[in-house]
Amino acid sequence: MKKVLAVLSLLGFSSSSALAVPVVPNFTSGTITSETKTRTEVIESIRQIEYSTGNSYTVTGTNINIPGRPQPGANYSIYNQGAAFQFSETSLTPGISKETWIERKTTEDSTTNSVSVFTQ
């Protein structure tokens, strides 16, 4: 036991009370400022594909004679020869009917400033 007490006293352990010294700050006021800058980039790639699963046939126009039932290869003719006319024929079979691609990039810049003031 004597050896243990001797070792403890060498290490600075003693049964006497500890002494404390008060800490006094060396400043009376202060200011902290900070600035944070952020950049966010979002790149989007949108691809939309529309499919047709059936057949579609459309004929439109003005000053056009449509005989009987419209169908591919029908014999269309002009009513009034020499007059203005319009004609449109569309045949849509199964497969891709429409394809849309959109590529866009969005960039956002942000700045945050903060100030902290403290006094004693």
LOLUM-505233 format. One record per residue: residue number from 1; residue in one letter; x, y, z of N, C-alpha, C, O in turn. Coordinates in nm, 3 decimals. Layout:
BEGIN
+-----+--------+---------+---------+---------+---------+---------+---------+---------+---------+---------+---------+---------+---------+
| num | residu |      nx |      ny |      nz |     cax |     cay |     caz |      cx |      cy |      cz |      ox |      oy |      oz |
+-----+--------+---------+---------+---------+---------+---------+---------+---------+---------+---------+---------+---------+---------+
| NUM |      A |       X |       Y |       Z |       X |       Y |       Z |       X |       Y |       Z |       X |       Y |       Z |
...
+-----+--------+---------+---------+---------+---------+---------+---------+---------+---------+---------+---------+---------+---------+
END
This chain:
BEGIN
+-----+--------+---------+---------+---------+---------+---------+---------+---------+---------+---------+---------+---------+---------+
| num | residu |      nx |      ny |      nz |     cax |     cay |     caz |      cx |      cy |      cz |      ox |      oy |      oz |
+-----+--------+---------+---------+---------+---------+---------+---------+---------+---------+---------+---------+---------+---------+
|   1 |      M |   0.082 |  -0.118 |   0.000 |   0.000 |   0.000 |   0.000 |   0.086 |   0.125 |   0.000 |   0.051 |   0.225 |  -0.062 |
|   2 |      K |   0.199 |   0.118 |   0.069 |   0.289 |   0.233 |   0.073 |   0.344 |   0.262 |  -0.066 |   0.362 |   0.378 |  -0.105 |
|   3 |      K |   0.371 |   0.155 |  -0.140 |   0.424 |   0.172 |  -0.275 |   0.321 |   0.241 |  -0.365 |   0.357 |   0.326 |  -0.446 |
|   4 |      V |   0.196 |   0.207 |  -0.351 |   0.089 |   0.267 |  -0.432 |   0.076 |   0.415 |  -0.401 |   0.064 |   0.496 |  -0.493 |
|   5 |      L |   0.079 |   0.452 |  -0.273 |   0.070 |   0.592 |  -0.235 |   0.190 |   0.670 |  -0.284 |   0.177 |   0.787 |  -0.321 |
|   6 |      A |   0.306 |   0.608 |  -0.285 |   0.427 |   0.676 |  -0.333 |   0.417 |   0.702 |  -0.483 |   0.454 |   0.809 |  -0.531 |
|   7 |      V |   0.367 |   0.605 |  -0.556 |   0.352 |   0.621 |  -0.702 |   0.248 |   0.728 |  -0.731 |   0.268 |   0.810 |  -0.821 |
|   8 |      L |   0.137 |   0.728 |  -0.659 |   0.033 |   0.828 |  -0.681 |   0.082 |   0.968 |  -0.648 |   0.046 |   1.064 |  -0.717 |
|   9 |      S |   0.163 |   0.981 |  -0.545 |   0.213 |   1.114 |  -0.511 |   0.313 |   1.162 |  -0.614 |   0.322 |   1.282 |  -0.638 |
|  10 |      L |   0.389 |   1.071 |  -0.677 |   0.481 |   1.110 |  -0.784 |   0.404 |   1.156 |  -0.908 |   0.450 |   1.246 |  -0.980 |
|  11 |      L |   0.291 |   1.098 |  -0.932 |   0.210 |   1.135 |  -1.048 |   0.128 |   1.260 |  -1.023 |   0.061 |   1.307 |  -1.115 |
|  12 |      G |   0.130 |   1.313 |  -0.908 |   0.060 |   1.437 |  -0.880 |  -0.072 |   1.418 |  -0.811 |  -0.145 |   1.516 |  -0.791 |
|  13 |      F |  -0.107 |   1.298 |  -0.774 |  -0.230 |   1.274 |  -0.702 |  -0.205 |   1.294 |  -0.554 |  -0.113 |   1.236 |  -0.497 |
|  14 |      S |  -0.284 |   1.374 |  -0.497 |  -0.273 |   1.393 |  -0.352 |  -0.411 |   1.413 |  -0.296 |  -0.508 |   1.431 |  -0.370 |
|  15 |      S |  -0.420 |   1.408 |  -0.171 |  -0.550 |   1.422 |  -0.107 |  -0.586 |   1.568 |  -0.083 |  -0.694 |   1.595 |  -0.031 |
|  16 |      S |  -0.499 |   1.663 |  -0.121 |  -0.530 |   1.804 |  -0.099 |  -0.630 |   1.852 |  -0.204 |  -0.644 |   1.788 |  -0.309 |
|  17 |      S |  -0.699 |   1.963 |  -0.179 |  -0.801 |   2.015 |  -0.270 |  -0.736 |   2.080 |  -0.393 |  -0.622 |   2.127 |  -0.387 |
|  18 |      A |  -0.811 |   2.081 |  -0.503 |  -0.761 |   2.139 |  -0.628 |  -0.786 |   2.288 |  -0.629 |  -0.883 |   2.336 |  -0.570 |
|  19 |      L |  -0.699 |   2.361 |  -0.694 |  -0.713 |   2.506 |  -0.705 |  -0.755 |   2.542 |  -0.846 |  -0.705 |   2.482 |  -0.942 |
|  20 |      A |  -0.845 |   2.638 |  -0.861 |  -0.892 |   2.681 |  -0.993 |  -0.858 |   2.827 |  -1.014 |  -0.863 |   2.907 |  -0.921 |
|  21 |      V |  -0.824 |   2.860 |  -1.137 |  -0.794 |   2.999 |  -1.172 |  -0.906 |   3.048 |  -1.261 |  -0.937 |   2.981 |  -1.360 |
|  22 |      P |  -0.970 |   3.161 |  -1.233 |  -1.079 |   3.209 |  -1.318 |  -1.028 |   3.250 |  -1.456 |  -0.918 |   3.303 |  -1.471 |
|  23 |      V |  -1.112 |   3.222 |  -1.557 |  -1.078 |   3.258 |  -1.695 |  -1.152 |   3.386 |  -1.729 |  -1.274 |   3.394 |  -1.714 |
|  24 |      V |  -1.078 |   3.486 |  -1.773 |  -1.137 |   3.615 |  -1.809 |  -1.109 |   3.639 |  -1.957 |  -0.993 |   3.643 |  -1.999 |
|  25 |      P |  -1.216 |   3.654 |  -2.039 |  -1.193 |   3.678 |  -2.182 |  -1.125 |   3.812 |  -2.206 |  -1.142 |   3.906 |  -2.128 |
|  26 |      N |  -1.047 |   3.820 |  -2.313 |  -0.972 |   3.941 |  -2.347 |  -1.046 |   4.028 |  -2.449 |  -0.984 |   4.118 |  -2.506 |
|  27 |      F |  -1.172 |   4.005 |  -2.474 |  -1.246 |   4.084 |  -2.573 |  -1.374 |   4.135 |  -2.511 |  -1.423 |   4.082 |  -2.411 |
|  28 |      T |  -1.428 |   4.239 |  -2.572 |  -1.555 |   4.293 |  -2.524 |  -1.666 |   4.275 |  -2.626 |  -1.784 |   4.270 |  -2.589 |
|  29 |      S |  -1.632 |   4.264 |  -2.753 |  -1.733 |   4.240 |  -2.857 |  -1.664 |   4.179 |  -2.977 |  -1.541 |   4.178 |  -2.988 |
|  30 |      G |  -1.746 |   4.127 |  -3.069 |  -1.690 |   4.068 |  -3.190 |  -1.796 |   4.050 |  -3.296 |  -1.916 |   4.055 |  -3.268 |
|  31 |      T |  -1.751 |   4.029 |  -3.415 |  -1.840 |   4.009 |  -3.529 |  -1.785 |   3.894 |  -3.613 |  -1.665 |   3.887 |  -3.640 |
|  32 |      I |  -1.874 |   3.806 |  -3.654 |  -1.837 |   3.697 |  -3.745 |  -1.923 |   3.712 |  -3.870 |  -2.046 |   3.720 |  -3.860 |
|  33 |      T |  -1.861 |   3.716 |  -3.985 |  -1.935 |   3.720 |  -4.111 |  -1.897 |   3.597 |  -4.192 |  -1.783 |   3.551 |  -4.188 |
|  34 |      S |  -1.994 |   3.546 |  -4.265 |  -1.966 |   3.431 |  -4.352 |  -2.049 |   3.443 |  -4.479 |  -2.157 |   3.502 |  -4.480 |
|  35 |      E |  -1.996 |   3.386 |  -4.586 |  -2.065 |   3.385 |  -4.715 |  -2.056 |   3.244 |  -4.770 |  -1.947 |   3.186 |  -4.778 |
|  36 |      T |  -2.170 |   3.190 |  -4.809 |  -2.175 |   3.055 |  -4.865 |  -2.232 |   3.065 |  -5.006 |  -2.341 |   3.119 |  -5.025 |
|  37 |      K |  -2.159 |   3.013 |  -5.103 |  -2.206 |   3.012 |  -5.242 |  -2.231 |   2.868 |  -5.284 |  -2.151 |   2.779 |  -5.258 |
|  38 |      T |  -2.344 |   2.848 |  -5.352 |  -2.384 |   2.715 |  -5.396 |  -2.426 |   2.721 |  -5.542 |  -2.493 |   2.815 |  -5.584 |
|  39 |      R |  -2.387 |   2.621 |  -5.619 |  -2.431 |   2.608 |  -5.758 |  -2.489 |   2.468 |  -5.774 |  -2.425 |   2.368 |  -5.743 |
|  40 |      T |  -2.612 |   2.464 |  -5.824 |  -2.679 |   2.337 |  -5.848 |  -2.709 |   2.326 |  -5.998 |  -2.768 |   2.416 |  -6.057 |
|  41 |      E |  -2.666 |   2.216 |  -6.058 |  -2.693 |   2.191 |  -6.199 |  -2.775 |   2.064 |  -6.211 |  -2.738 |   1.959 |  -6.156 |
|  42 |      V |  -2.886 |   2.073 |  -6.283 |  -2.971 |   1.957 |  -6.307 |  -2.978 |   1.937 |  -6.459 |  -3.014 |   2.029 |  -6.533 |
|  43 |      I |  -2.942 |   1.819 |  -6.502 |  -2.949 |   1.785 |  -6.645 |  -3.057 |   1.679 |  -6.660 |  -3.049 |   1.571 |  -6.601 |
|  44 |      E |  -3.158 |   1.712 |  -6.740 |  -3.270 |   1.620 |  -6.762 |  -3.269 |   1.571 |  -6.905 |  -3.242 |   1.646 |  -6.999 |
|  45 |      S |  -3.299 |   1.446 |  -6.920 |  -3.313 |   1.387 |  -7.052 |  -3.448 |   1.315 |  -7.054 |  -3.466 |   1.215 |  -6.985 |
|  46 |      I |  -3.541 |   1.368 |  -7.132 |  -3.676 |   1.313 |  -7.138 |  -3.695 |   1.253 |  -7.277 |  -3.674 |   1.319 |  -7.379 |
|  47 |      R |  -3.735 |   1.129 |  -7.280 |  -3.760 |   1.062 |  -7.408 |  -3.898 |   0.999 |  -7.403 |  -3.927 |   0.914 |  -7.319 |
|  48 |      Q |  -3.983 |   1.044 |  -7.493 |  -4.120 |   0.995 |  -7.497 |  -4.144 |   0.929 |  -7.632 |  -4.119 |   0.989 |  -7.737 |
|  49 |      I |  -4.192 |   0.806 |  -7.628 |  -4.220 |   0.732 |  -7.751 |  -4.365 |   0.686 |  -7.745 |  -4.408 |   0.623 |  -7.649 |
|  50 |      E |  -4.440 |   0.720 |  -7.850 |  -4.580 |   0.677 |  -7.858 |  -4.590 |   0.570 |  -7.966 |  -4.534 |   0.582 |  -8.075 |
|  51 |      Y |  -4.663 |   0.463 |  -7.932 |  -4.678 |   0.351 |  -8.023 |  -4.821 |   0.341 |  -8.073 |  -4.915 |   0.376 |  -8.002 |
|  52 |      S |  -4.835 |   0.295 |  -8.195 |  -4.967 |   0.268 |  -8.253 |  -4.977 |   0.117 |  -8.268 |  -4.886 |   0.052 |  -8.318 |
|  53 |      T |  -5.089 |   0.061 |  -8.223 |  -5.105 |  -0.084 |  -8.232 |  -5.202 |  -0.127 |  -8.341 |  -5.220 |  -0.247 |  -8.364 |
|  54 |      G |  -5.264 |  -0.031 |  -8.408 |  -5.358 |  -0.066 |  -8.514 |  -5.330 |   0.015 |  -8.640 |  -5.231 |   0.088 |  -8.647 |
|  55 |      N |  -5.416 |   0.001 |  -8.738 |  -5.402 |   0.075 |  -8.864 |  -5.494 |   0.196 |  -8.862 |  -5.603 |   0.193 |  -8.807 |
|  56 |      S |  -5.446 |   0.302 |  -8.924 |  -5.527 |   0.423 |  -8.936 |  -5.503 |   0.481 |  -9.076 |  -5.389 |   0.490 |  -9.122 |
|  57 |      Y |  -5.611 |   0.520 |  -9.140 |  -5.600 |   0.581 |  -9.273 |  -5.690 |   0.704 |  -9.275 |  -5.809 |   0.696 |  -9.243 |
|  58 |      T |  -5.633 |   0.819 |  -9.312 |  -5.706 |   0.944 |  -9.312 |  -5.686 |   1.016 |  -9.444 |  -5.575 |   1.022 |  -9.497 |
|  59 |      V |  -5.797 |   1.071 |  -9.498 |  -5.793 |   1.152 |  -9.620 |  -5.867 |   1.282 |  -9.591 |  -5.980 |   1.279 |  -9.544 |
|  60 |      T |  -5.803 |   1.396 |  -9.620 |  -5.869 |   1.525 |  -9.605 |  -5.838 |   1.609 |  -9.728 |  -5.742 |   1.582 |  -9.800 |
|  61 |      G |  -5.919 |   1.711 |  -9.750 |  -5.891 |   1.801 |  -9.860 |  -6.012 |   1.885 |  -9.897 |  -6.121 |   1.869 |  -9.842 |
|  62 |      T |  -5.989 |   1.976 |  -9.991 |  -6.097 |   2.058 | -10.047 |  -6.093 |   2.043 | -10.198 |  -5.986 |   2.027 | -10.258 |
|  63 |      N |  -6.211 |   2.048 | -10.259 |  -6.226 |   2.032 | -10.405 |  -6.173 |   1.895 | -10.449 |  -6.115 |   1.881 | -10.556 |
|  64 |      I |  -6.196 |   1.792 | -10.362 |  -6.152 |   1.656 | -10.393 |  -6.274 |   1.564 | -10.392 |  -6.358 |   1.572 | -10.303 |
|  65 |      N |  -6.283 |   1.477 | -10.492 |  -6.389 |   1.377 | -10.501 |  -6.336 |   1.248 | -10.439 |  -6.239 |   1.190 | -10.488 |
|  66 |      I |  -6.402 |   1.204 | -10.332 |  -6.361 |   1.080 | -10.264 |  -6.464 |   0.974 | -10.302 |  -6.577 |   0.978 | -10.253 |
|  67 |      P |  -6.427 |   0.880 | -10.388 |  -6.524 |   0.778 | -10.432 |  -6.545 |   0.670 | -10.328 |  -6.450 |   0.606 | -10.283 |
|  68 |      G |  -6.670 |   0.649 | -10.289 |  -6.704 |   0.540 | -10.198 |  -6.631 |   0.549 | -10.065 |  -6.635 |   0.650 |  -9.995 |
|  69 |      R |  -6.564 |   0.441 | -10.032 |  -6.493 |   0.432 |  -9.904 |  -6.346 |   0.469 |  -9.923 |  -6.279 |   0.412 | -10.010 |
|  70 |      P |  -6.294 |   0.565 |  -9.843 |  -6.152 |   0.601 |  -9.855 |  -6.063 |   0.481 |  -9.817 |  -6.087 |   0.415 |  -9.716 |
|  71 |      Q |  -5.964 |   0.456 |  -9.898 |  -5.869 |   0.349 |  -9.872 |  -5.742 |   0.374 |  -9.952 |  -5.747 |   0.444 | -10.054 |
|  72 |      P |  -5.631 |   0.319 |  -9.910 |  -5.508 |   0.339 |  -9.987 |  -5.525 |   0.289 | -10.131 |  -5.580 |   0.181 | -10.155 |
|  73 |      G |  -5.478 |   0.369 | -10.224 |  -5.485 |   0.331 | -10.365 |  -5.617 |   0.366 | -10.432 |  -5.635 |   0.334 | -10.550 |
|  74 |      A |  -5.711 |   0.432 | -10.361 |  -5.839 |   0.471 | -10.422 |  -5.813 |   0.578 | -10.529 |  -5.711 |   0.646 | -10.526 |
|  75 |      N |  -5.904 |   0.591 | -10.621 |  -5.890 |   0.686 | -10.731 |  -5.957 |   0.819 | -10.693 |  -6.076 |   0.838 | -10.717 |
|  76 |      Y |  -5.877 |   0.911 | -10.634 |  -5.929 |   1.041 | -10.595 |  -5.915 |   1.135 | -10.714 |  -5.820 |   1.125 | -10.792 |
|  77 |      S |  -6.012 |   1.226 | -10.728 |  -6.007 |   1.320 | -10.840 |  -6.049 |   1.460 | -10.793 |  -6.107 |   1.476 | -10.685 |
|  78 |      I |  -6.020 |   1.559 | -10.876 |  -6.054 |   1.698 | -10.845 |  -6.193 |   1.725 | -10.902 |  -6.223 |   1.689 | -11.016 |
|  79 |      Y |  -6.278 |   1.790 | -10.821 |  -6.413 |   1.827 | -10.868 |  -6.405 |   1.929 | -10.982 |  -6.445 |   1.900 | -11.095 |
|  80 |      N |  -6.353 |   2.046 | -10.951 |  -6.348 |   2.155 | -11.049 |  -6.205 |   2.169 | -11.099 |  -6.119 |   2.225 | -11.031 |
|  81 |      Q |  -6.180 |   2.117 | -11.219 |  -6.047 |   2.127 | -11.278 |  -6.007 |   2.273 | -11.293 |  -6.087 |   2.354 | -11.339 |
|  82 |      G |  -5.885 |   2.306 | -11.256 |  -5.833 |   2.442 | -11.267 |  -5.856 |   2.525 | -11.142 |  -5.795 |   2.631 | -11.126 |
|  83 |      A |  -5.943 |   2.479 | -11.052 |  -5.969 |   2.552 | -10.926 |  -5.868 |   2.506 | -10.820 |  -5.807 |   2.400 | -10.833 |
|  84 |      A |  -5.854 |   2.586 | -10.718 |  -5.763 |   2.551 | -10.609 |  -5.813 |   2.426 | -10.538 |  -5.933 |   2.402 | -10.527 |
|  85 |      F |  -5.718 |   2.346 | -10.489 |  -5.754 |   2.227 | -10.412 |  -5.644 |   2.195 | -10.310 |  -5.530 |   2.240 | -10.322 |
|  86 |      Q |  -5.682 |   2.117 | -10.211 |  -5.587 |   2.064 | -10.112 |  -5.616 |   1.917 | -10.094 |  -5.731 |   1.874 | -10.101 |
|  87 |      F |  -5.511 |   1.840 | -10.072 |  -5.528 |   1.696 | -10.053 |  -5.421 |   1.646 |  -9.956 |  -5.303 |   1.678 |  -9.968 |
|  88 |      S |  -5.465 |   1.567 |  -9.860 |  -5.373 |   1.507 |  -9.763 |  -5.417 |   1.363 |  -9.738 |  -5.535 |   1.337 |  -9.713 |
|  89 |      E |  -5.323 |   1.272 |  -9.745 |  -5.351 |   1.130 |  -9.723 |  -5.249 |   1.078 |  -9.621 |  -5.128 |   1.093 |  -9.639 |
|  90 |      T |  -5.299 |   1.017 |  -9.514 |  -5.211 |   0.965 |  -9.408 |  -5.245 |   0.820 |  -9.381 |  -5.361 |   0.785 |  -9.358 |
|  91 |      S |  -5.142 |   0.737 |  -9.384 |  -5.159 |   0.596 |  -9.350 |  -5.065 |   0.564 |  -9.235 |  -4.944 |   0.581 |  -9.246 |
|  92 |      L |  -5.122 |   0.517 |  -9.124 |  -5.043 |   0.486 |  -9.005 |  -5.060 |   0.338 |  -8.973 |  -5.172 |   0.290 |  -8.952 |
|  93 |      T |  -4.948 |   0.266 |  -8.970 |  -4.950 |   0.123 |  -8.940 |  -4.892 |   0.100 |  -8.800 |  -4.835 |   0.192 |  -8.742 |
|  94 |      P |  -4.903 |  -0.021 |  -8.746 |  -4.850 |  -0.047 |  -8.612 |  -4.701 |  -0.017 |  -8.603 |  -4.625 |  -0.044 |  -8.696 |
|  95 |      G |  -4.661 |   0.039 |  -8.488 |  -4.521 |   0.073 |  -8.464 |  -4.511 |   0.208 |  -8.395 |  -4.607 |   0.254 |  -8.333 |
|  96 |      I |  -4.394 |   0.272 |  -8.406 |  -4.375 |   0.402 |  -8.344 |  -4.449 |   0.508 |  -8.426 |  -4.428 |   0.521 |  -8.546 |
|  97 |      S |  -4.537 |   0.582 |  -8.358 |  -4.613 |   0.686 |  -8.428 |  -4.557 |   0.825 |  -8.400 |  -4.574 |   0.916 |  -8.481 |
|  98 |      K |  -4.491 |   0.842 |  -8.285 |  -4.438 |   0.973 |  -8.248 |  -4.324 |   0.954 |  -8.149 |  -4.333 |   0.871 |  -8.058 |
|  99 |      E |  -4.216 |   1.031 |  -8.167 |  -4.102 |   1.023 |  -8.078 |  -4.060 |   1.165 |  -8.042 |  -4.038 |   1.248 |  -8.130 |
| 100 |      T |  -4.049 |   1.192 |  -7.911 |  -4.012 |   1.326 |  -7.863 |  -3.892 |   1.313 |  -7.772 |  -3.891 |   1.231 |  -7.680 |
| 101 |      W |  -3.789 |   1.395 |  -7.797 |  -3.669 |   1.400 |  -7.713 |  -3.655 |   1.541 |  -7.660 |  -3.660 |   1.637 |  -7.736 |
| 102 |      I |  -3.637 |   1.553 |  -7.530 |  -3.615 |   1.684 |  -7.468 |  -3.489 |   1.674 |  -7.383 |  -3.480 |   1.588 |  -7.295 |
| 103 |      E |  -3.393 |   1.759 |  -7.410 |  -3.270 |   1.770 |  -7.330 |  -3.269 |   1.910 |  -7.271 |  -3.276 |   2.008 |  -7.345 |
| 104 |      R |  -3.259 |   1.921 |  -7.139 |  -3.252 |   2.054 |  -7.080 |  -3.160 |   2.054 |  -6.959 |  -3.149 |   1.956 |  -6.886 |
| 105 |      K |  -3.095 |   2.169 |  -6.940 |  -3.002 |   2.187 |  -6.830 |  -3.047 |   2.310 |  -6.751 |  -3.067 |   2.417 |  -6.808 |
| 106 |      T |  -3.064 |   2.293 |  -6.620 |  -3.104 |   2.402 |  -6.532 |  -2.991 |   2.427 |  -6.433 |  -2.943 |   2.335 |  -6.367 |
| 107 |      T |  -2.949 |   2.554 |  -6.424 |  -2.843 |   2.592 |  -6.331 |  -2.898 |   2.694 |  -6.232 |  -2.962 |   2.791 |  -6.271 |
| 108 |      E |  -2.873 |   2.670 |  -6.104 |  -2.919 |   2.762 |  -5.999 |  -2.799 |   2.802 |  -5.914 |  -2.731 |   2.717 |  -5.857 |
| 109 |      D |  -2.776 |   2.933 |  -5.905 |  -2.670 |   2.987 |  -5.820 |  -2.735 |   3.051 |  -5.697 |  -2.835 |   3.121 |  -5.709 |
| 110 |      S |  -2.677 |   3.026 |  -5.580 |  -2.732 |   3.079 |  -5.456 |  -2.619 |   3.132 |  -5.370 |  -2.513 |   3.069 |  -5.360 |
| 111 |      T |  -2.641 |   3.248 |  -5.307 |  -2.544 |   3.306 |  -5.215 |  -2.616 |   3.337 |  -5.084 |  -2.722 |   3.399 |  -5.083 |
| 112 |      T |  -2.556 |   3.292 |  -4.972 |  -2.612 |   3.319 |  -4.840 |  -2.507 |   3.393 |  -4.758 |  -2.396 |   3.343 |  -4.739 |
| 113 |      N |  -2.542 |   3.510 |  -4.710 |  -2.454 |   3.590 |  -4.624 |  -2.513 |   3.591 |  -4.484 |  -2.634 |   3.607 |  -4.466 |
| 114 |      S |  -2.425 |   3.574 |  -4.383 |  -2.474 |   3.582 |  -4.245 |  -2.374 |   3.662 |  -4.162 |  -2.253 |   3.658 |  -4.185 |
| 115 |      V |  -2.428 |   3.736 |  -4.065 |  -2.347 |   3.817 |  -3.974 |  -2.391 |   3.785 |  -3.832 |  -2.510 |   3.787 |  -3.801 |
| 116 |      S |  -2.294 |   3.756 |  -3.746 |  -2.322 |   3.733 |  -3.604 |  -2.244 |   3.838 |  -3.525 |  -2.123 |   3.852 |  -3.541 |
| 117 |      V |  -2.316 |   3.911 |  -3.439 |  -2.254 |   4.012 |  -3.353 |  -2.274 |   3.968 |  -3.209 |  -2.384 |   3.933 |  -3.168 |
| 118 |      F |  -2.165 |   3.970 |  -3.131 |  -2.176 |   3.932 |  -2.991 |  -2.100 |   4.032 |  -2.906 |  -1.999 |   4.089 |  -2.948 |
| 119 |      T |  -2.152 |   4.053 |  -2.786 |  -2.087 |   4.142 |  -2.689 |  -2.082 |   4.074 |  -2.555 |  -2.152 |   3.976 |  -2.530 |
| 120 |      Q |  -1.999 |   4.126 |  -2.470 |  -1.982 |   4.068 |  -2.338 |  -2.043 |   4.157 |  -2.234 |  -2.040 |   4.125 |  -2.116 |
+-----+--------+---------+---------+---------+---------+---------+---------+---------+---------+---------+---------+---------+---------+
END
